[in-house]
């Protein structure tokens, strides 16, 4: 995925990554995710035990973790 980005964008992400690492900083808003319950296939949807969580978070923290 990252190899498809432009060189300018990758350079910006690299600068951000270096700054955050140098200052031991990780944005508080990046630590939050939206959790969506998704029903398991072939299970009764009325039982809460038959759901699995899917976490939706921002793309930038995912890129930061990947680097």
CHARMM-style PDB file with segment names, atoms N, HN, CA, C and O in Angstrom:
ATOM      1  N   UNK     1       0.825  -1.181   0.000  1.00  0.00      PROA
ATOM      2  CA  UNK     1       0.000   0.000   0.000  1.00  0.00      PROA
ATOM      3  C   UNK     1       0.876   1.254   0.000  1.00  0.00      PROA
ATOM      4  O   UNK     1       0.632   2.173  -0.781  1.00  0.00      PROA
ATOM      5  N   UNK     2       1.879   1.301   0.855  1.00  0.00      PROA
ATOM      6  HN  UNK     2       2.077   0.554   1.489  1.00  0.00      PROA
ATOM      7  CA  UNK     2       2.720   2.491   0.957  1.00  0.00      PROA
ATOM      8  C   UNK     2       3.507   2.722  -0.322  1.00  0.00      PROA
ATOM      9  O   UNK     2       3.778   3.869  -0.677  1.00  0.00      PROA
ATOM     10  N   UNK     3       3.877   1.666  -1.016  1.00  0.00      PROA
ATOM     11  HN  UNK     3       3.658   0.734  -0.728  1.00  0.00      PROA
ATOM     12  CA  UNK     3       4.661   1.836  -2.239  1.00  0.00      PROA
ATOM     13  C   UNK     3       3.868   2.538  -3.338  1.00  0.00      PROA
ATOM     14  O   UNK     3       4.459   3.024  -4.301  1.00  0.00      PROA
ATOM     15  N   UNK     4       2.539   2.600  -3.213  1.00  0.00      PROA
ATOM     16  HN  UNK     4       2.058   2.204  -2.431  1.00  0.00      PROA
ATOM     17  CA  UNK     4       1.701   3.272  -4.203  1.00  0.00      PROA
ATOM     18  C   UNK     4       1.570   4.773  -3.944  1.00  0.00      PROA
ATOM     19  O   UNK     4       1.034   5.490  -4.789  1.00  0.00      PROA
ATOM     20  N   UNK     5       2.046   5.264  -2.795  1.00  0.00      PROA
ATOM     21  HN  UNK     5       2.481   4.681  -2.109  1.00  0.00      PROA
ATOM     22  CA  UNK     5       1.961   6.682  -2.477  1.00  0.00      PROA
ATOM     23  C   UNK     5       3.040   7.460  -3.220  1.00  0.00      PROA
ATOM     24  O   UNK     5       4.055   6.902  -3.639  1.00  0.00      PROA
ATOM     25  N   UNK     6       2.802   8.750  -3.374  1.00  0.00      PROA
ATOM     26  HN  UNK     6       1.978   9.204  -3.034  1.00  0.00      PROA
ATOM     27  CA  UNK     6       3.806   9.603  -4.012  1.00  0.00      PROA
ATOM     28  C   UNK     6       5.004   9.781  -3.079  1.00  0.00      PROA
ATOM     29  O   UNK     6       4.891   9.608  -1.865  1.00  0.00      PROA
ATOM     30  N   UNK     7       6.133  10.126  -3.656  1.00  0.00      PROA
ATOM     31  HN  UNK     7       6.224  10.267  -4.641  1.00  0.00      PROA
ATOM     32  CA  UNK     7       7.360  10.326  -2.885  1.00  0.00      PROA
ATOM     33  C   UNK     7       7.197  11.456  -1.876  1.00  0.00      PROA
ATOM     34  O   UNK     7       7.709  11.375  -0.760  1.00  0.00      PROA
ATOM     35  N   UNK     8       6.489  12.502  -2.267  1.00  0.00      PROA
ATOM     36  HN  UNK     8       6.073  12.568  -3.174  1.00  0.00      PROA
ATOM     37  CA  UNK     8       6.273  13.645  -1.378  1.00  0.00      PROA
ATOM     38  C   UNK     8       5.462  13.232  -0.151  1.00  0.00      PROA
ATOM     39  O   UNK     8       5.768  13.647   0.967  1.00  0.00      PROA
ATOM     40  N   UNK     9       4.433  12.417  -0.359  1.00  0.00      PROA
ATOM     41  HN  UNK     9       4.184  12.079  -1.267  1.00  0.00      PROA
ATOM     42  CA  UNK     9       3.604  11.963   0.759  1.00  0.00      PROA
ATOM     43  C   UNK     9       4.409  11.061   1.692  1.00  0.00      PROA
ATOM     44  O   UNK     9       4.324  11.193   2.913  1.00  0.00      PROA
ATOM     45  N   UNK    10       5.180  10.156   1.124  1.00  0.00      PROA
ATOM     46  HN  UNK    10       5.249  10.049   0.132  1.00  0.00      PROA
ATOM     47  CA  UNK    10       5.994   9.246   1.935  1.00  0.00      PROA
ATOM     48  C   UNK    10       7.024  10.032   2.738  1.00  0.00      PROA
ATOM     49  O   UNK    10       7.288   9.700   3.894  1.00  0.00      PROA
ATOM     50  N   UNK    11       7.604  11.057   2.148  1.00  0.00      PROA
ATOM     51  HN  UNK    11       7.389  11.327   1.209  1.00  0.00      PROA
ATOM     52  CA  UNK    11       8.562  11.907   2.864  1.00  0.00      PROA
ATOM     53  C   UNK    11       7.897  12.613   4.037  1.00  0.00      PROA
ATOM     54  O   UNK    11       8.488  12.729   5.111  1.00  0.00      PROA
ATOM     55  N   UNK    12       6.679  13.083   3.840  1.00  0.00      PROA
ATOM     56  HN  UNK    12       6.198  12.989   2.968  1.00  0.00      PROA
ATOM     57  CA  UNK    12       5.939  13.747   4.918  1.00  0.00      PROA
ATOM     58  C   UNK    12       5.636  12.775   6.050  1.00  0.00      PROA
ATOM     59  O   UNK    12       5.774  13.117   7.225  1.00  0.00      PROA
ATOM     60  N   UNK    13       5.228  11.575   5.696  1.00  0.00      PROA
ATOM     61  HN  UNK    13       5.117  11.297   4.742  1.00  0.00      PROA
ATOM     62  CA  UNK    13       4.945  10.552   6.703  1.00  0.00      PROA
ATOM     63  C   UNK    13       6.226  10.191   7.455  1.00  0.00      PROA
ATOM     64  O   UNK    13       6.202   9.982   8.668  1.00  0.00      PROA
ATOM     65  N   UNK    14       7.330  10.120   6.740  1.00  0.00      PROA
ATOM     66  HN  UNK    14       7.350  10.290   5.755  1.00  0.00      PROA
ATOM     67  CA  UNK    14       8.612   9.801   7.372  1.00  0.00      PROA
ATOM     68  C   UNK    14       9.016  10.893   8.367  1.00  0.00      PROA
ATOM     69  O   UNK    14       9.488  10.587   9.462  1.00  0.00      PROA
ATOM     70  N   UNK    15       8.834  12.156   7.995  1.00  0.00      PROA
ATOM     71  HN  UNK    15       8.451  12.404   7.105  1.00  0.00      PROA
ATOM     72  CA  UNK    15       9.132  13.261   8.910  1.00  0.00      PROA
ATOM     73  C   UNK    15       8.255  13.191  10.156  1.00  0.00      PROA
ATOM     74  O   UNK    15       8.737  13.369  11.274  1.00  0.00      PROA
ATOM     75  N   UNK    16       6.976  12.934   9.955  1.00  0.00      PROA
ATOM     76  HN  UNK    16       6.585  12.790   9.046  1.00  0.00      PROA
ATOM     77  CA  UNK    16       6.050  12.809  11.077  1.00  0.00      PROA
ATOM     78  C   UNK    16       6.459  11.650  11.980  1.00  0.00      PROA
ATOM     79  O   UNK    16       6.470  11.786  13.203  1.00  0.00      PROA
ATOM     80  N   UNK    17       6.790  10.527  11.388  1.00  0.00      PROA
ATOM     81  HN  UNK    17       6.780  10.416  10.394  1.00  0.00      PROA
ATOM     82  CA  UNK    17       7.209   9.351  12.139  1.00  0.00      PROA
ATOM     83  C   UNK    17       8.465   9.643  12.959  1.00  0.00      PROA
ATOM     84  O   UNK    17       8.537   9.289  14.136  1.00  0.00      PROA
ATOM     85  N   UNK    18       9.448  10.287  12.341  1.00  0.00      PROA
ATOM     86  HN  UNK    18       9.389  10.575  11.386  1.00  0.00      PROA
ATOM     87  CA  UNK    18      10.687  10.615  13.046  1.00  0.00      PROA
ATOM     88  C   UNK    18      10.443  11.581  14.200  1.00  0.00      PROA
ATOM     89  O   UNK    18      11.012  11.422  15.280  1.00  0.00      PROA
ATOM     90  N   UNK    19       9.602  12.574  13.972  1.00  0.00      PROA
ATOM     91  HN  UNK    19       9.139  12.703  13.095  1.00  0.00      PROA
ATOM     92  CA  UNK    19       9.278  13.540  15.023  1.00  0.00      PROA
ATOM     93  C   UNK    19       8.592  12.856  16.199  1.00  0.00      PROA
ATOM     94  O   UNK    19       8.947  13.084  17.355  1.00  0.00      PROA
ATOM     95  N   UNK    20       7.611  12.018  15.892  1.00  0.00      PROA
ATOM     96  HN  UNK    20       7.323  11.833  14.952  1.00  0.00      PROA
ATOM     97  CA  UNK    20       6.864  11.337  16.950  1.00  0.00      PROA
ATOM     98  C   UNK    20       7.757  10.375  17.726  1.00  0.00      PROA
ATOM     99  O   UNK    20       7.633  10.264  18.946  1.00  0.00      PROA
ATOM    100  N   UNK    21       8.638   9.690  17.043  1.00  0.00      PROA
ATOM    101  HN  UNK    21       8.739   9.780  16.052  1.00  0.00      PROA
ATOM    102  CA  UNK    21       9.554   8.767  17.717  1.00  0.00      PROA
ATOM    103  C   UNK    21      10.554   9.520  18.588  1.00  0.00      PROA
ATOM    104  O   UNK    21      10.840   9.108  19.713  1.00  0.00      PROA
ATOM    105  N   UNK    22      11.076  10.610  18.071  1.00  0.00      PROA
ATOM    106  HN  UNK    22      10.844  10.944  17.157  1.00  0.00      PROA
ATOM    107  CA  UNK    22      12.057  11.407  18.795  1.00  0.00      PROA
ATOM    108  C   UNK    22      11.471  11.981  20.080  1.00  0.00      PROA
ATOM    109  O   UNK    22      12.145  12.023  21.110  1.00  0.00      PROA
ATOM    110  N   UNK    23      10.213  12.423  20.018  1.00  0.00      PROA
ATOM    111  HN  UNK    23       9.666  12.388  19.182  1.00  0.00      PROA
ATOM    112  CA  UNK    23       9.570  13.065  21.164  1.00  0.00      PROA
ATOM    113  C   UNK    23       8.659  12.120  21.951  1.00  0.00      PROA
ATOM    114  O   UNK    23       7.938  12.556  22.848  1.00  0.00      PROA
ATOM    115  N   UNK    24       8.690  10.826  21.615  1.00  0.00      PROA
ATOM    116  HN  UNK    24       9.275  10.472  20.886  1.00  0.00      PROA
ATOM    117  CA  UNK    24       7.855   9.820  22.306  1.00  0.00      PROA
ATOM    118  C   UNK    24       6.397  10.270  22.355  1.00  0.00      PROA
ATOM    119  O   UNK    24       5.752  10.217  23.402  1.00  0.00      PROA
ATOM    120  N   UNK    25       5.898  10.707  21.224  1.00  0.00      PROA
ATOM    121  HN  UNK    25       6.422  10.750  20.373  1.00  0.00      PROA
ATOM    122  CA  UNK    25       4.538  11.241  21.140  1.00  0.00      PROA
ATOM    123  C   UNK    25       3.673  10.348  20.268  1.00  0.00      PROA
ATOM    124  O   UNK    25       4.084   9.914  19.191  1.00  0.00      PROA
ATOM    125  N   UNK    26       2.462  10.083  20.757  1.00  0.00      PROA
ATOM    126  HN  UNK    26       2.129  10.436  21.631  1.00  0.00      PROA
ATOM    127  CA  UNK    26       1.458   9.376  19.982  1.00  0.00      PROA
ATOM    128  C   UNK    26       0.130  10.047  20.285  1.00  0.00      PROA
ATOM    129  O   UNK    26      -0.313  10.049  21.433  1.00  0.00      PROA
ATOM    130  N   UNK    27      -0.502  10.610  19.286  1.00  0.00      PROA
ATOM    131  HN  UNK    27      -0.142  10.609  18.353  1.00  0.00      PROA
ATOM    132  CA  UNK    27      -1.720  11.397  19.466  1.00  0.00      PROA
ATOM    133  C   UNK    27      -2.792  10.613  20.224  1.00  0.00      PROA
ATOM    134  O   UNK    27      -3.042   9.440  19.946  1.00  0.00      PROA
ATOM    135  N   UNK    28      -3.409  11.283  21.172  1.00  0.00      PROA
ATOM    136  HN  UNK    28      -3.207  12.236  21.398  1.00  0.00      PROA
ATOM    137  CA  UNK    28      -4.468  10.644  21.966  1.00  0.00      PROA
ATOM    138  C   UNK    28      -5.634  10.207  21.078  1.00  0.00      PROA
ATOM    139  O   UNK    28      -6.241   9.162  21.316  1.00  0.00      PROA
ATOM    140  N   UNK    29      -5.941  10.996  20.070  1.00  0.00      PROA
ATOM    141  HN  UNK    29      -5.448  11.844  19.877  1.00  0.00      PROA
ATOM    142  CA  UNK    29      -7.064  10.648  19.188  1.00  0.00      PROA
ATOM    143  C   UNK    29      -6.774   9.397  18.360  1.00  0.00      PROA
ATOM    144  O   UNK    29      -7.703   8.733  17.900  1.00  0.00      PROA
ATOM    145  N   UNK    30      -5.492   9.071  18.165  1.00  0.00      PROA
ATOM    146  HN  UNK    30      -4.737   9.612  18.538  1.00  0.00      PROA
ATOM    147  CA  UNK    30      -5.133   7.884  17.398  1.00  0.00      PROA
ATOM    148  C   UNK    30      -5.340   6.607  18.200  1.00  0.00      PROA
ATOM    149  O   UNK    30      -5.328   5.513  17.635  1.00  0.00      PROA
ATOM    150  N   UNK    31      -5.528   6.733  19.494  1.00  0.00      PROA
ATOM    151  HN  UNK    31      -5.538   7.621  19.952  1.00  0.00      PROA
ATOM    152  CA  UNK    31      -5.693   5.560  20.357  1.00  0.00      PROA
ATOM    153  C   UNK    31      -7.141   5.079  20.411  1.00  0.00      PROA
ATOM    154  O   UNK    31      -7.443   4.082  21.067  1.00  0.00      PROA
ATOM    155  N   UNK    32      -8.023   5.778  19.731  1.00  0.00      PROA
ATOM    156  HN  UNK    32      -7.778   6.588  19.198  1.00  0.00      PROA
ATOM    157  CA  UNK    32      -9.442   5.441  19.763  1.00  0.00      PROA
ATOM    158  C   UNK    32      -9.876   4.800  18.450  1.00  0.00      PROA
ATOM    159  O   UNK    32      -9.361   5.116  17.378  1.00  0.00      PROA
ATOM    160  N   UNK    33     -10.831   3.897  18.567  1.00  0.00      PROA
ATOM    161  HN  UNK    33     -11.249   3.640  19.438  1.00  0.00      PROA
ATOM    162  CA  UNK    33     -11.379   3.236  17.383  1.00  0.00      PROA
ATOM    163  C   UNK    33     -12.879   3.063  17.580  1.00  0.00      PROA
ATOM    164  O   UNK    33     -13.369   3.005  18.708  1.00  0.00      PROA
ATOM    165  N   UNK    34     -13.580   2.984  16.496  1.00  0.00      PROA
ATOM    166  HN  UNK    34     -13.182   3.031  15.580  1.00  0.00      PROA
ATOM    167  CA  UNK    34     -15.007   2.715  16.518  1.00  0.00      PROA
ATOM    168  C   UNK    34     -15.184   1.209  16.378  1.00  0.00      PROA
ATOM    169  O   UNK    34     -14.730   0.615  15.400  1.00  0.00      PROA
ATOM    170  N   UNK    35     -15.845   0.589  17.359  1.00  0.00      PROA
ATOM    171  HN  UNK    35     -16.214   1.071  18.153  1.00  0.00      PROA
ATOM    172  CA  UNK    35     -16.036  -0.862  17.342  1.00  0.00      PROA
ATOM    173  C   UNK    35     -17.442  -1.161  16.829  1.00  0.00      PROA
ATOM    174  O   UNK    35     -18.435  -0.697  17.390  1.00  0.00      PROA
ATOM    175  N   UNK    36     -17.509  -1.941  15.757  1.00  0.00      PROA
ATOM    176  HN  UNK    36     -16.703  -2.318  15.301  1.00  0.00      PROA
ATOM    177  CA  UNK    36     -18.771  -2.311  15.124  1.00  0.00      PROA
ATOM    178  C   UNK    36     -19.002  -3.805  15.346  1.00  0.00      PROA
ATOM    179  O   UNK    36     -18.142  -4.613  14.997  1.00  0.00      PROA
ATOM    180  N   UNK    37     -20.148  -4.189  15.921  1.00  0.00      PROA
ATOM    181  HN  UNK    37     -20.847  -3.532  16.205  1.00  0.00      PROA
ATOM    182  CA  UNK    37     -20.435  -5.620  16.056  1.00  0.00      PROA
ATOM    183  C   UNK    37     -20.933  -6.190  14.721  1.00  0.00      PROA
ATOM    184  O   UNK    37     -21.845  -5.641  14.104  1.00  0.00      PROA
ATOM    185  N   UNK    38     -20.332  -7.279  14.294  1.00  0.00      PROA
ATOM    186  HN  UNK    38     -19.591  -7.725  14.796  1.00  0.00      PROA
ATOM    187  CA  UNK    38     -20.703  -7.930  13.040  1.00  0.00      PROA
ATOM    188  C   UNK    38     -21.189  -9.336  13.372  1.00  0.00      PROA
ATOM    189  O   UNK    38     -20.490 -10.083  14.057  1.00  0.00      PROA
ATOM    190  N   UNK    39     -22.381  -9.711  12.894  1.00  0.00      PROA
ATOM    191  HN  UNK    39     -22.949  -9.105  12.337  1.00  0.00      PROA
ATOM    192  CA  UNK    39     -22.893 -11.046  13.230  1.00  0.00      PROA
ATOM    193  C   UNK    39     -22.078 -12.153  12.565  1.00  0.00      PROA
ATOM    194  O   UNK    39     -21.646 -12.027  11.420  1.00  0.00      PROA
ATOM    195  N   UNK    40     -21.879 -13.239  13.312  1.00  0.00      PROA
ATOM    196  HN  UNK    40     -22.230 -13.341  14.243  1.00  0.00      PROA
ATOM    197  CA  UNK    40     -21.227 -14.420  12.749  1.00  0.00      PROA
ATOM    198  C   UNK    40     -22.178 -15.088  11.767  1.00  0.00      PROA
ATOM    199  O   UNK    40     -23.389 -15.110  11.984  1.00  0.00      PROA
ATOM    200  N   UNK    41     -21.633 -15.628  10.698  1.00  0.00      PROA
ATOM    201  HN  UNK    41     -20.649 -15.610  10.521  1.00  0.00      PROA
ATOM    202  CA  UNK    41     -22.457 -16.285   9.688  1.00  0.00      PROA
ATOM    203  C   UNK    41     -23.097 -17.549  10.249  1.00  0.00      PROA
ATOM    204  O   UNK    41     -22.455 -18.317  10.966  1.00  0.00      PROA
ATOM    205  N   UNK    42     -24.350 -17.752   9.919  1.00  0.00      PROA
ATOM    206  HN  UNK    42     -24.871 -17.128   9.337  1.00  0.00      PROA
ATOM    207  CA  UNK    42     -25.054 -18.959  10.318  1.00  0.00      PROA
ATOM    208  C   UNK    42     -25.447 -18.994  11.779  1.00  0.00      PROA
ATOM    209  O   UNK    42     -25.829 -20.052  12.281  1.00  0.00      PROA
ATOM    210  N   UNK    43     -25.367 -17.875  12.479  1.00  0.00      PROA
ATOM    211  HN  UNK    43     -25.056 -17.016  12.072  1.00  0.00      PROA
ATOM    212  CA  UNK    43     -25.718 -17.823  13.896  1.00  0.00      PROA
ATOM    213  C   UNK    43     -26.972 -16.977  14.085  1.00  0.00      PROA
ATOM    214  O   UNK    43     -27.315 -16.150  13.240  1.00  0.00      PROA
ATOM    215  N   UNK    44     -27.641 -17.199  15.198  1.00  0.00      PROA
ATOM    216  HN  UNK    44     -27.363 -17.871  15.885  1.00  0.00      PROA
ATOM    217  CA  UNK    44     -28.834 -16.430  15.544  1.00  0.00      PROA
ATOM    218  C   UNK    44     -28.418 -14.998  15.894  1.00  0.00      PROA
ATOM    219  O   UNK    44     -27.573 -14.793  16.765  1.00  0.00      PROA
ATOM    220  N   UNK    45     -29.008 -14.012  15.218  1.00  0.00      PROA
ATOM    221  HN  UNK    45     -29.694 -14.179  14.510  1.00  0.00      PROA
ATOM    222  CA  UNK    45     -28.615 -12.617  15.415  1.00  0.00      PROA
ATOM    223  C   UNK    45     -29.195 -12.002  16.686  1.00  0.00      PROA
ATOM    224  O   UNK    45     -28.808 -10.896  17.063  1.00  0.00      PROA
ATOM    225  N   UNK    46     -30.105 -12.691  17.345  1.00  0.00      PROA
ATOM    226  HN  UNK    46     -30.419 -13.590  17.040  1.00  0.00      PROA
ATOM    227  CA  UNK    46     -30.698 -12.143  18.562  1.00  0.00      PROA
ATOM    228  C   UNK    46     -29.815 -12.375  19.790  1.00  0.00      PROA
ATOM    229  O   UNK    46     -30.051 -11.773  20.837  1.00  0.00      PROA
ATOM    230  N   UNK    47     -28.803 -13.239  19.676  1.00  0.00      PROA
ATOM    231  HN  UNK    47     -28.612 -13.729  18.825  1.00  0.00      PROA
ATOM    232  CA  UNK    47     -27.899 -13.532  20.789  1.00  0.00      PROA
ATOM    233  C   UNK    47     -26.626 -12.689  20.647  1.00  0.00      PROA
ATOM    234  O   UNK    47     -25.916 -12.817  19.649  1.00  0.00      PROA
ATOM    235  N   UNK    48     -26.325 -11.825  21.633  1.00  0.00      PROA
ATOM    236  HN  UNK    48     -26.902 -11.721  22.443  1.00  0.00      PROA
ATOM    237  CA  UNK    48     -25.126 -10.980  21.547  1.00  0.00      PROA
ATOM    238  C   UNK    48     -23.815 -11.772  21.477  1.00  0.00      PROA
ATOM    239  O   UNK    48     -22.809 -11.248  20.999  1.00  0.00      PROA
ATOM    240  N   UNK    49     -23.811 -13.011  21.941  1.00  0.00      PROA
ATOM    241  HN  UNK    49     -24.628 -13.437  22.330  1.00  0.00      PROA
ATOM    242  CA  UNK    49     -22.607 -13.848  21.891  1.00  0.00      PROA
ATOM    243  C   UNK    49     -22.235 -14.227  20.460  1.00  0.00      PROA
ATOM    244  O   UNK    49     -21.108 -14.651  20.205  1.00  0.00      PROA
ATOM    245  N   UNK    50     -23.164 -14.078  19.534  1.00  0.00      PROA
ATOM    246  HN  UNK    50     -24.079 -13.734  19.742  1.00  0.00      PROA
ATOM    247  CA  UNK    50     -22.944 -14.480  18.147  1.00  0.00      PROA
ATOM    248  C   UNK    50     -22.442 -13.332  17.267  1.00  0.00      PROA
ATOM    249  O   UNK    50     -22.605 -13.361  16.048  1.00  0.00      PROA
ATOM    250  N   UNK    51     -21.841 -12.338  17.884  1.00  0.00      PROA
ATOM    251  HN  UNK    51     -21.709 -12.315  18.875  1.00  0.00      PROA
ATOM    252  CA  UNK    51     -21.281 -11.204  17.152  1.00  0.00      PROA
ATOM    253  C   UNK    51     -19.779 -11.121  17.410  1.00  0.00      PROA
ATOM    254  O   UNK    51     -19.300 -11.500  18.478  1.00  0.00      PROA
ATOM    255  N   UNK    52     -19.051 -10.626  16.426  1.00  0.00      PROA
ATOM    256  HN  UNK    52     -19.441 -10.318  15.558  1.00  0.00      PROA
ATOM    257  CA  UNK    52     -17.614 -10.402  16.594  1.00  0.00      PROA
ATOM    258  C   UNK    52     -17.335  -8.921  16.372  1.00  0.00      PROA
ATOM    259  O   UNK    52     -18.010  -8.276  15.571  1.00  0.00      PROA
ATOM    260  N   UNK    53     -16.340  -8.377  17.080  1.00  0.00      PROA
ATOM    261  HN  UNK    53     -15.792  -8.901  17.732  1.00  0.00      PROA
ATOM    262  CA  UNK    53     -16.056  -6.940  16.941  1.00  0.00      PROA
ATOM    263  C   UNK    53     -15.122  -6.652  15.762  1.00  0.00      PROA
ATOM    264  O   UNK    53     -14.175  -7.393  15.500  1.00  0.00      PROA
ATOM    265  N   UNK    54     -15.413  -5.572  15.071  1.00  0.00      PROA
ATOM    266  HN  UNK    54     -16.183  -4.970  15.284  1.00  0.00      PROA
ATOM    267  CA  UNK    54     -14.537  -5.038  14.031  1.00  0.00      PROA
ATOM    268  C   UNK    54     -14.186  -3.617  14.470  1.00  0.00      PROA
ATOM    269  O   UNK    54     -15.079  -2.811  14.732  1.00  0.00      PROA
ATOM    270  N   UNK    55     -12.898  -3.309  14.550  1.00  0.00      PROA
ATOM    271  HN  UNK    55     -12.173  -3.963  14.337  1.00  0.00      PROA
ATOM    272  CA  UNK    55     -12.455  -1.977  14.972  1.00  0.00      PROA
ATOM    273  C   UNK    55     -12.104  -1.136  13.754  1.00  0.00      PROA
ATOM    274  O   UNK    55     -11.314  -1.551  12.905  1.00  0.00      PROA
ATOM    275  N   UNK    56     -12.696   0.044  13.679  1.00  0.00      PROA
ATOM    276  HN  UNK    56     -13.337   0.381  14.368  1.00  0.00      PROA
ATOM    277  CA  UNK    56     -12.401   0.995  12.610  1.00  0.00      PROA
ATOM    278  C   UNK    56     -11.589   2.134  13.207  1.00  0.00      PROA
ATOM    279  O   UNK    56     -12.036   2.808  14.135  1.00  0.00      PROA
ATOM    280  N   UNK    57     -10.407   2.341  12.676  1.00  0.00      PROA
ATOM    281  HN  UNK    57     -10.043   1.793  11.922  1.00  0.00      PROA
ATOM    282  CA  UNK    57      -9.563   3.429  13.162  1.00  0.00      PROA
ATOM    283  C   UNK    57      -9.035   4.228  11.975  1.00  0.00      PROA
ATOM    284  O   UNK    57      -9.200   3.842  10.818  1.00  0.00      PROA
ATOM    285  N   UNK    58      -8.406   5.333  12.289  1.00  0.00      PROA
ATOM    286  HN  UNK    58      -8.272   5.647  13.229  1.00  0.00      PROA
ATOM    287  CA  UNK    58      -7.858   6.210  11.259  1.00  0.00      PROA
ATOM    288  C   UNK    58      -6.740   5.514  10.489  1.00  0.00      PROA
ATOM    289  O   UNK    58      -6.076   4.625  11.022  1.00  0.00      PROA
ATOM    290  N   UNK    59      -6.534   5.908   9.261  1.00  0.00      PROA
ATOM    291  HN  UNK    59      -7.073   6.631   8.827  1.00  0.00      PROA
ATOM    292  CA  UNK    59      -5.489   5.305   8.422  1.00  0.00      PROA
ATOM    293  C   UNK    59      -4.085   5.724   8.828  1.00  0.00      PROA
ATOM    294  O   UNK    59      -3.153   4.926   8.727  1.00  0.00      PROA
ATOM    295  N   UNK    60      -3.916   6.952   9.283  1.00  0.00      PROA
ATOM    296  HN  UNK    60      -4.673   7.600   9.365  1.00  0.00      PROA
ATOM    297  CA  UNK    60      -2.582   7.439   9.619  1.00  0.00      PROA
ATOM    298  C   UNK    60      -1.929   6.640  10.752  1.00  0.00      PROA
ATOM    299  O   UNK    60      -0.745   6.318  10.646  1.00  0.00      PROA
ATOM    300  N   UNK    61      -2.644   6.307  11.826  1.00  0.00      PROA
ATOM    301  HN  UNK    61      -3.605   6.569  11.912  1.00  0.00      PROA
ATOM    302  CA  UNK    61      -2.012   5.463  12.849  1.00  0.00      PROA
ATOM    303  C   UNK    61      -1.637   4.079  12.327  1.00  0.00      PROA
ATOM    304  O   UNK    61      -0.640   3.502  12.760  1.00  0.00      PROA
ATOM    305  N   UNK    62      -2.418   3.552  11.411  1.00  0.00      PROA
ATOM    306  HN  UNK    62      -3.228   4.021  11.059  1.00  0.00      PROA
ATOM    307  CA  UNK    62      -2.094   2.244  10.830  1.00  0.00      PROA
ATOM    308  C   UNK    62      -0.789   2.320  10.044  1.00  0.00      PROA
ATOM    309  O   UNK    62       0.041   1.414  10.111  1.00  0.00      PROA
ATOM    310  N   UNK    63      -0.616   3.413   9.298  1.00  0.00      PROA
ATOM    311  HN  UNK    63      -1.290   4.150   9.243  1.00  0.00      PROA
ATOM    312  CA  UNK    63       0.626   3.603   8.543  1.00  0.00      PROA
ATOM    313  C   UNK    63       1.793   3.768   9.514  1.00  0.00      PROA
ATOM    314  O   UNK    63       2.867   3.206   9.302  1.00  0.00      PROA
ATOM    315  N   UNK    64       1.579   4.542  10.577  1.00  0.00      PROA
ATOM    316  HN  UNK    64       0.706   4.999  10.749  1.00  0.00      PROA
ATOM    317  CA  UNK    64       2.622   4.755  11.579  1.00  0.00      PROA
ATOM    318  C   UNK    64       3.040   3.431  12.216  1.00  0.00      PROA
ATOM    319  O   UNK    64       4.233   3.180  12.387  1.00  0.00      PROA
ATOM    320  N   UNK    65       2.076   2.584  12.567  1.00  0.00      PROA
ATOM    321  HN  UNK    65       1.107   2.788  12.429  1.00  0.00      PROA
ATOM    322  CA  UNK    65       2.382   1.284  13.165  1.00  0.00      PROA
ATOM    323  C   UNK    65       3.097   0.381  12.169  1.00  0.00      PROA
ATOM    324  O   UNK    65       3.956  -0.411  12.556  1.00  0.00      PROA
ATOM    325  N   UNK    66       2.753   0.493  10.898  1.00  0.00      PROA
ATOM    326  HN  UNK    66       2.055   1.137  10.583  1.00  0.00      PROA
ATOM    327  CA  UNK    66       3.374  -0.332   9.866  1.00  0.00      PROA
ATOM    328  C   UNK    66       4.852   0.012   9.696  1.00  0.00      PROA
ATOM    329  O   UNK    66       5.690  -0.866   9.487  1.00  0.00      PROA
ATOM    330  N   UNK    67       5.153   1.302   9.788  1.00  0.00      PROA
ATOM    331  HN  UNK    67       4.472   2.016   9.957  1.00  0.00      PROA
ATOM    332  CA  UNK    67       6.532   1.761   9.603  1.00  0.00      PROA
ATOM    333  C   UNK    67       7.345   1.320  10.795  1.00  0.00      PROA
ATOM    334  OT1 UNK    67       8.543   1.595  10.861  1.00  0.00      PROA
TER     335      UNK     67
END
